[in-house]
Amino acid sequence: MIKAHQHHKKWQLVKDYVIEHYEQLHINNIVCNGSYTAQVEEKLKQASKRKFALLCRSGSHAISISLRAHGVQAGDHVIVPNYSCPATLSSVTVIGAFPVLCEIDQYGMMSADHIEQCVDNKTKAVLATGLYGDVHNHDAIESLCKKFNLAYINDAAQSQFAKYNGIESMELGDSVCVSFADNKPIPVVGTFGAMLTDNEEVYKKMRDMRKNGKPSRLESFTQPGYSSNPDEDKAVQILASWQHLDTWQLRKKQISEYYDTQFKNKIETRPRPSYSEWNYHKYVVFVDNKFESYKDFLKQGLETEQHYADNFAKLSWTPNYKFKFKMTDKFVNQALTIPSNPFMTDNEVEQVVKIVMGRN
């Protein structure tokens, strides 16, 4: 079976570093928000050129905390892409805000042309999500946010280290949310997140909410918060994986470029925007029926991923939208991601091409 991910091979590369530093964690007797957390936060600040960086326990927590730090309250509206990880939607609803669904563009990301139609007098923020390793249309989205005085939250869970017209994706937006997991650009076992901003007032709110709404154990609650103090063991994993990031990215680039040459004019693939410098996170092909194709590929020894299976506008608990989300439907029904992990052999890459071409 050609797997979408090969976690055991990643572990072989990072285990010596992780085991050594896990032992140091126990010697230090600090399990949360210690020196390893501080190292990762410093690396994130350097990579993003942001003034402030805070680790937390998930990308979902990062989104919910960031929205609240920017003043989003229960009953407020937040514009979100109709096609994304369900956590994007859930992170809005759990704080009592209402997600207003925006159509996506041909690249699979929030369509700037549709955002203005989504704005009403309750709208407080736009949650723009980079997808598959590309960056959304930043200039257009930022312009609309300024026009309507909306907070601009950049969900860079999949687009970290991609660039928008030469600018690192984590530099974009009023605040940025990052996710770390086994299927993210920087993998860890489990989930982890981060919040980045240049606004000191927003940073202080994030800091307090991250730790149950308290600046410290000896100070009073400032607001309702989360048990999201960052675990040191996850920070160790991030530091271990970060050492290999350039090598992994180079291999993913080689695989993706090979797919491009083999599929050109034969297999429909996701177009990529000229303004985005892709980080090669996910490689997308379009098939006639992705649910049947997914099962057929498995029978042939190829594990693909559905990213994603839901048109949120058709869920029973969302409003009855009059707008027809045609591009969302295309991605929901046809988009599959094929393996492009950096541990694939050349033979495995060749096999992926043969199986995908045979399905066409």
C-alpha positions as CSV (number, residue, x, y, z in Angstrom):
1,M,0.0,0.0,0.0
2,I,1.3,3.4,-1.0
3,K,0.4,5.5,2.1
4,A,-0.6,9.2,2.2
5,H,1.8,9.6,5.1
6,Q,4.7,7.6,6.4
7,H,5.0,8.5,10.1
8,H,7.3,5.7,11.0
9,K,10.0,7.0,8.6
10,K,9.6,10.5,10.1
11,W,10.0,9.0,13.6
12,Q,13.3,7.3,12.6
13,L,14.7,10.7,11.7
14,V,13.6,12.6,14.8
15,K,13.5,10.0,17.6
16,D,17.1,10.5,18.9
17,Y,16.5,14.2,19.4
18,V,13.0,13.7,20.9
19,I,14.1,10.9,23.3
20,E,17.1,12.9,24.5
21,H,15.1,16.0,25.2
22,Y,12.1,14.2,26.6
23,E,14.5,12.9,29.3
24,Q,15.6,16.5,29.9
25,L,11.9,17.5,30.4
26,H,11.6,15.1,33.3
27,I,14.9,16.3,34.8
28,N,13.6,19.9,34.5
29,N,10.2,18.9,35.9
30,I,8.5,21.5,33.6
31,V,5.8,20.0,31.4
32,C,4.1,23.1,30.1
33,N,5.2,26.5,28.8
34,G,8.9,26.0,29.5
35,S,12.2,26.6,27.6
36,Y,11.2,24.4,24.6
37,T,8.0,26.3,24.1
38,A,10.0,29.6,24.3
39,Q,12.4,28.2,21.6
40,V,9.5,27.4,19.2
41,E,7.8,30.7,19.8
42,E,11.1,32.5,19.0
43,K,11.5,30.5,15.8
44,L,7.9,31.4,14.8
45,K,8.5,35.1,15.4
46,Q,11.7,35.0,13.3
47,A,10.0,33.1,10.5
48,S,6.9,35.4,10.5
49,K,8.6,38.7,11.4
50,R,5.8,39.0,14.0
51,K,6.3,40.7,17.4
52,F,4.4,38.1,19.4
53,A,3.9,34.3,19.1
54,L,2.1,32.0,21.5
55,L,1.8,28.2,21.3
56,C,-1.4,26.5,22.3
57,R,-2.9,23.0,22.2
58,S,-4.5,23.0,18.8
59,G,-5.2,25.0,15.7
60,S,-8.8,25.1,16.7
61,H,-8.0,26.8,20.0
62,A,-5.8,29.2,18.1
63,I,-8.7,30.3,15.9
64,S,-11.3,30.6,18.7
65,I,-8.9,32.5,21.0
66,S,-7.8,34.8,18.1
67,L,-11.3,35.7,17.1
68,R,-12.2,36.5,20.7
69,A,-9.0,38.5,21.2
70,H,-10.1,40.6,18.2
71,G,-13.5,41.3,19.8
72,V,-15.7,38.7,18.2
73,Q,-18.5,37.8,20.6
74,A,-21.5,35.5,20.7
75,G,-24.0,36.5,18.0
76,D,-21.4,38.2,15.8
77,H,-20.9,37.0,12.2
78,V,-17.6,35.6,10.9
79,I,-17.1,35.0,7.2
80,V,-15.5,31.6,6.5
81,P,-14.8,29.6,3.4
82,N,-17.5,27.1,2.6
83,Y,-14.8,24.5,1.8
84,S,-12.3,23.8,4.5
85,C,-11.4,21.6,7.4
86,P,-14.5,21.3,9.6
87,A,-12.5,22.7,12.5
88,T,-12.6,26.1,10.8
89,L,-16.4,26.2,11.1
90,S,-16.4,24.6,14.6
91,S,-13.9,27.1,15.9
92,V,-16.4,29.9,15.1
93,T,-19.5,28.2,16.5
94,V,-18.0,27.1,19.8
95,I,-17.6,30.8,20.8
96,G,-21.2,31.5,20.0
97,A,-20.5,33.4,16.8
98,F,-22.2,32.6,13.5
99,P,-20.2,31.4,10.5
100,V,-21.3,33.0,7.2
101,L,-20.2,30.8,4.3
102,C,-18.3,32.3,1.4
103,E,-17.8,30.6,-2.0
104,I,-14.3,29.4,-2.9
105,D,-12.3,30.2,-6.0
106,Q,-10.8,27.8,-8.6
107,Y,-7.9,27.3,-6.3
108,G,-10.0,26.0,-3.5
109,M,-9.8,29.1,-1.2
110,M,-12.1,31.9,-0.2
111,S,-13.3,33.9,-3.2
112,A,-12.6,37.6,-2.6
113,D,-15.3,38.3,-5.2
114,H,-17.9,36.8,-2.9
115,I,-16.8,38.2,0.4
116,E,-18.6,41.6,0.0
117,Q,-21.9,39.8,-0.6
118,C,-21.5,38.1,2.8
119,V,-21.0,41.2,4.8
120,D,-23.9,42.5,7.0
121,N,-24.2,44.7,10.0
122,K,-23.3,41.8,12.4
123,T,-20.1,40.9,10.6
124,K,-17.0,41.3,12.7
125,A,-14.3,39.3,11.1
126,V,-13.0,37.3,8.1
127,L,-11.3,34.0,8.7
128,A,-9.3,33.4,5.5
129,T,-7.8,29.9,5.1
130,G,-4.8,28.9,3.0
131,L,-5.4,25.5,1.5
132,Y,-3.2,22.6,0.1
133,G,-0.1,24.7,0.7
134,D,-1.1,27.9,-1.2
135,V,-2.0,31.3,0.2
136,H,-5.4,33.0,-0.4
137,N,-5.8,36.3,-2.2
138,H,-4.4,38.4,0.5
139,D,-4.5,41.9,-1.1
140,A,-8.2,41.6,-2.1
141,I,-9.2,40.2,1.3
142,E,-7.2,42.8,3.3
143,S,-8.7,45.6,1.2
144,L,-12.3,44.4,2.0
145,C,-11.5,44.0,5.7
146,K,-10.3,47.6,5.8
147,K,-13.3,48.8,3.8
148,F,-15.7,47.3,6.3
149,N,-13.6,47.5,9.4
150,L,-13.3,43.8,9.9
151,A,-10.7,41.8,11.8
152,Y,-8.7,39.7,9.3
153,I,-7.6,36.4,10.8
154,N,-5.3,34.3,8.6
155,D,-5.6,30.5,9.1
156,A,-2.2,29.4,7.9
157,A,-2.5,25.8,9.1
158,Q,-1.7,24.5,5.7
159,S,0.1,27.5,4.2
160,Q,2.9,28.1,6.7
161,F,6.1,28.7,4.8
162,A,4.3,29.4,1.6
163,K,4.6,32.9,0.2
164,Y,2.3,35.6,-1.1
165,N,4.1,37.7,-3.8
166,G,7.3,36.9,-2.0
167,I,5.9,37.6,1.5
168,E,5.8,34.7,4.1
169,S,2.2,33.7,4.6
170,M,2.5,34.1,8.4
171,E,3.2,37.8,7.9
172,L,-0.3,38.3,6.5
173,G,-3.5,39.3,8.4
174,D,-4.2,41.1,11.7
175,S,-3.4,37.8,13.5
176,V,-2.3,34.4,12.2
177,C,-3.3,30.9,13.4
178,V,-1.0,27.9,12.8
179,S,-1.5,24.2,13.3
180,F,0.9,21.4,13.9
181,A,-0.2,17.7,13.4
182,D,0.9,14.6,11.7
183,N,-0.4,15.9,8.3
184,K,0.8,19.5,8.6
185,P,4.0,21.1,7.2
186,I,5.6,20.7,10.6
187,P,4.4,17.3,11.9
188,V,3.9,16.3,15.5
189,V,2.1,13.3,17.1
190,G,-1.2,14.7,18.2
191,T,-2.2,18.3,17.7
192,F,-0.7,21.7,18.5
193,G,-1.3,25.3,17.5
194,A,0.1,28.8,17.6
195,M,-1.1,32.4,17.4
196,L,0.9,35.2,15.9
197,T,0.2,39.0,16.0
198,D,1.8,42.4,16.1
199,N,-0.9,43.9,18.4
200,E,0.2,44.0,22.0
201,E,-3.3,44.3,23.4
202,V,-4.5,41.4,21.3
203,Y,-1.4,39.4,22.4
204,K,-2.2,40.0,26.1
205,K,-5.8,38.7,25.6
206,M,-4.5,35.7,23.8
207,R,-2.0,35.0,26.5
208,D,-4.6,35.2,29.3
209,M,-7.2,33.1,27.4
210,R,-4.6,30.4,26.6
211,K,-4.2,29.8,30.4
212,N,-7.8,29.6,31.6
213,G,-8.2,33.4,31.4
214,K,-5.5,34.2,34.0
215,P,-2.2,36.0,33.4
216,S,-0.7,33.8,36.1
217,R,-1.6,31.6,39.0
218,L,-1.4,34.5,41.5
219,E,-3.5,36.9,39.5
220,S,-7.3,37.1,39.0
221,F,-9.3,36.0,36.0
222,T,-9.5,38.5,33.2
223,Q,-11.9,36.6,31.0
224,P,-13.2,33.1,30.3
225,G,-10.4,31.1,28.9
226,Y,-9.1,27.7,27.8
227,S,-6.9,24.9,29.2
228,S,-4.5,25.5,26.3
229,N,-1.2,26.0,28.0
230,P,1.4,24.5,25.6
231,D,2.9,21.1,26.4
232,E,6.7,20.9,26.3
233,D,6.7,17.5,24.7
234,K,5.0,18.9,21.6
235,A,7.4,21.8,21.4
236,V,10.3,19.2,21.4
237,Q,8.7,17.5,18.5
238,I,8.3,20.7,16.6
239,L,12.0,21.6,17.1
240,A,13.0,18.0,16.0
241,S,10.9,18.2,12.8
242,W,11.9,21.8,12.0
243,Q,15.5,20.6,11.5
244,H,14.4,18.5,8.5
245,L,11.9,20.9,7.0
246,D,14.1,22.1,4.1
247,T,15.0,18.6,3.1
248,W,11.3,17.4,3.3
249,Q,10.2,20.5,1.3
250,L,12.7,19.8,-1.5
251,R,11.6,16.2,-1.9
252,K,7.9,17.2,-2.0
253,K,8.8,19.8,-4.6
254,Q,10.5,17.1,-6.7
255,I,7.5,14.7,-6.5
256,S,5.0,17.5,-7.2
257,E,6.9,18.7,-10.3
258,Y,7.1,15.2,-11.6
259,Y,3.4,14.8,-11.2
260,D,2.9,18.1,-13.1
261,T,4.9,16.8,-16.1
262,Q,3.2,13.4,-16.1
263,F,-0.4,14.7,-15.7
264,K,-0.1,17.7,-18.0
265,N,-3.0,17.7,-20.6
266,K,-4.0,14.2,-19.3
267,I,-5.3,14.6,-15.7
268,E,-7.1,17.7,-14.4
269,T,-5.2,19.0,-11.4
270,R,-5.9,21.9,-9.1
271,P,-4.7,25.2,-10.6
272,R,-2.3,27.2,-8.5
273,P,-2.5,31.0,-8.2
274,S,0.4,33.1,-9.6
275,Y,0.6,35.2,-6.5
276,S,1.2,32.2,-4.2
277,E,4.6,30.4,-3.9
278,W,3.3,26.9,-3.0
279,N,4.8,24.9,-0.1
280,Y,3.8,21.6,-1.8
281,H,1.7,20.5,1.1
282,K,-1.0,18.6,-0.8
283,Y,-1.2,17.6,-4.5
284,V,-4.8,17.6,-5.8
285,V,-6.3,15.8,-8.8
286,F,-9.9,16.0,-10.0
287,V,-11.7,12.7,-10.7
288,D,-15.3,12.0,-11.9
289,N,-16.5,10.7,-8.5
290,K,-14.0,11.0,-5.7
291,F,-15.8,8.7,-3.3
292,E,-15.8,5.9,-5.8
293,S,-12.3,6.7,-7.0
294,Y,-11.1,6.7,-3.4
295,K,-12.4,3.1,-2.9
296,D,-11.1,2.0,-6.3
297,F,-7.6,3.4,-5.6
298,L,-7.5,1.6,-2.2
299,K,-8.2,-1.7,-4.0
300,Q,-5.2,-0.9,-6.2
301,G,-2.9,-0.2,-3.3
302,L,-3.1,3.6,-3.3
303,E,-4.2,5.6,-0.3
304,T,-5.6,9.0,-1.3
305,E,-7.4,11.6,0.9
306,Q,-10.7,13.4,0.4
307,H,-9.9,16.9,1.7
308,Y,-12.8,17.6,2.1
309,A,-16.1,15.8,1.9
310,D,-18.6,18.5,3.0
311,N,-20.3,21.4,1.4
312,F,-21.1,23.2,4.6
313,A,-24.1,25.0,3.1
314,K,-25.9,21.7,2.7
315,L,-25.5,20.7,6.4
316,S,-28.8,20.5,8.2
317,W,-27.9,23.1,10.8
318,T,-26.7,25.8,8.4
319,P,-29.1,28.3,6.8
320,N,-30.9,27.7,3.5
321,Y,-28.5,29.6,1.2
322,K,-30.0,30.8,-2.0
323,F,-26.4,31.1,-3.5
324,K,-25.3,28.1,-5.5
325,F,-21.9,27.1,-4.3
326,K,-20.8,25.6,-7.7
327,M,-17.0,25.7,-7.1
328,T,-17.5,24.2,-3.6
329,D,-19.5,21.3,-5.2
330,K,-16.7,20.7,-7.7
331,F,-14.1,20.3,-5.0
332,V,-16.4,18.3,-2.7
333,N,-17.3,15.8,-5.5
334,Q,-14.1,15.6,-7.5
335,A,-11.0,16.7,-5.5
336,L,-8.6,14.0,-4.2
337,T,-5.2,14.5,-2.8
338,I,-2.6,11.9,-3.8
339,P,0.5,10.9,-1.8
340,S,3.4,13.3,-2.1
341,N,5.1,12.7,1.2
342,P,8.9,13.2,1.3
343,F,9.6,9.6,2.2
344,M,8.2,8.1,-1.0
345,T,10.6,6.2,-3.3
346,D,10.8,7.0,-7.0
347,N,9.2,3.7,-7.7
348,E,6.2,4.6,-5.4
349,V,5.9,7.9,-7.2
350,E,5.8,6.1,-10.6
351,Q,3.1,3.7,-9.3
352,V,0.9,6.6,-8.2
353,V,1.1,8.0,-11.7
354,K,0.2,4.7,-13.3
355,I,-2.8,4.1,-11.0
356,V,-4.2,7.6,-11.3
357,M,-3.7,7.6,-15.1
358,G,-5.4,4.2,-15.3
359,R,-8.4,5.6,-13.5
360,N,-8.8,8.4,-16.0
